Amino acid sequence: MSKFQWPFVRRSKLETILAEIDDWRKSYEHRLDKSERKQYLSGLNFATRYFRMKLWGNPRP
């Protein structure tokens, strides 16, 4: 059981936003070269961990 339960409408809206972000991310990654990609992915991993920690209180990805 998670610490905080989203209301159903709110959660589906959040999932929609996350799916849109994921689509954008995939299209963006195609335009990066190797060094840019490495830097981008390390930033993305940090942002993902931070977002999950703030939203769900879960520091582990």
C-alpha positions in Angstrom: 0.0 0.0 0.0 1.5 3.3 -1.0 1.8 6.2 1.4 -0.5 8.4 -0.7 -3.3 7.3 -2.9 -4.2 9.5 -5.9 -7.9 9.9 -6.6 -8.8 8.0 -9.8 -9.2 11.0 -12.1 -6.1 12.7 -10.9 -4.1 9.5 -11.3 -5.3 8.9 -14.9 -4.5 12.5 -15.7 -1.0 12.1 -14.3 -0.5 8.9 -16.2 -1.5 10.7 -19.4 1.1 13.4 -18.7 3.8 10.8 -18.0 3.0 9.1 -21.3 3.3 12.3 -23.2 6.6 13.0 -21.5 7.8 9.6 -22.5 6.8 10.1 -26.2 8.6 13.4 -26.2 11.7 11.8 -24.7 11.8 9.1 -27.3 11.6 11.5 -30.2 14.2 13.8 -28.5 16.7 11.0 -27.9 16.9 10.2 -31.6 18.5 13.6 -32.3 21.4 13.2 -29.8 24.9 12.1 -30.5 26.8 9.8 -28.1 28.3 12.4 -25.7 25.1 14.4 -25.6 23.1 11.2 -24.9 25.3 10.2 -22.0 25.0 13.7 -20.4 21.2 13.7 -21.1 20.6 10.3 -19.6 22.4 11.0 -16.4 20.3 14.2 -16.0 17.2 12.2 -16.8 18.0 9.5 -14.3 18.5 12.1 -11.6 15.2 13.9 -12.5 13.3 10.6 -12.5 14.6 9.6 -9.1 13.9 13.1 -7.7 10.3 13.1 -9.1 9.5 9.7 -7.7 10.9 10.6 -4.3 8.8 13.8 -4.2 5.6 12.2 -5.6 5.6 8.8 -3.9 8.2 9.2 -1.1 10.2 6.4 -2.8 13.9 7.2 -3.4 14.7 4.0 -5.2 13.8 3.8 -8.9 
